[in-house]
Amino acid sequence: RWADGREEPLPYVYALATNPYVQGKGHARQLLSYGDQYLKEKGMKAMVLVPASPSLHRFFEAIGMQECFATRKVEVLTSNLTGNTGGGTMAPISPKEYNEIRETYLKGTFHMTYTDHMVQFQQIGSHLFGGDLFKLEFGDTVGCAAIEYVQQRRLLVKELMLPQEKMLQAVEVISQELDAIRYHIRTPAFWDGINGSYVQPFGMITWYDQELKAKYHKQEG
């Protein structure tokens, strides 16, 4: 979704992988080349994917993809928490309600939107790893978070949607409900976020429509 509200449906290449014993032979390149041809014939204007690790960005750049989406990240240790929740509360919510809160915060920005069914897929994944989709409330301020454990006592807040001044208190609230040693927090890249946070690209794109590509770069400029 563009800042002006216009939506552009894009295909997403999910779980591209090569058997370690046959890597370096160009199989992934061939698969993506076929995917490009197929999607162009379908009239798609671009294709996106998310590399499994930052180290793979160079590989995808080498075959013509560009970084397009980013997130702001920060790590909070339990030892740095104070217990000051600011009176906040959290409770599980449905994919539909999560999506409504999420879009409220992202309105007027360039971002990826998801159907309620896709958010439900995230909820299932969170359930598998000890988490869920949550609503966070601080009086009249309402936010949301998608949470799951990445290790036994390492918690990943995959997406935290709240005003900056409530984010650290939100981590305090989360720590009251979900025990961990480290809390890995992700917030939208264009927000200031928690002190010490940094921006890291995570999504790549191949443009098929040059007008759409020019619009994106004009917006970024």
C-alpha positions, 0 to 999 in steps of 0.5 A: 500500500502506498502512502496515498492509499493505493494498493498494488497486489504483489506476489511473494516468493516464500521458502526458496531453499537449496539442498546444502549438498548441491549449493553453488550450482545456480539452482536458486537462480534458475528457479527465480528466473523461471519465477520472473518469467512466469509472473511477468506473463501473469501481468505482475508488476513486481515480486518480493521475498525475504532472505533468511538472513542479512548475509543473503542480501548480497546474493539476491542483489547480484541477481538484480533484486533491491532492498525495499522493506526495513524494520527497526530493531532493538534488544532489551535484556531482562536486567534492564527492565524496571517493572514500570508497566505504566498501567498497561495491559495485554490480551490475545486478540483475533487476526481481524482485530490485530489487522485493524489496529495495525492498519491504523498505525500504518495509514499514510505510509508505504507498507505491506498489507496482509489479509486477515487470513494471512495474519491468521497464518502468523497467529498459528506460527506464534502459537507453535512457538509459545506466543500469540497476537496481542492487544496492548492498552495504556488507557486510551492508547491501543496497540498490537504485537505479534510475539513468539519464542525463538529460543527457550528464553529469547522472545521475539516481538515480530511487530510492535505497533505503539507510539514511541513513548509507550514502547518501552512500557510495552516491553515491561508489560510483555515481560510480566506475561511472557518470561525471557532473558532477552526481548528482541523488538521490531518496530516500523523503520520510520519510527524513532523506536526505543533508544538504541534501536537501529534500522535493518533492511529485510525485504527484497524486490524485483521490479517488472513495471518501470513506472512503479519502480520510478514511483517508489524511488521518487517516494524514497527520495 
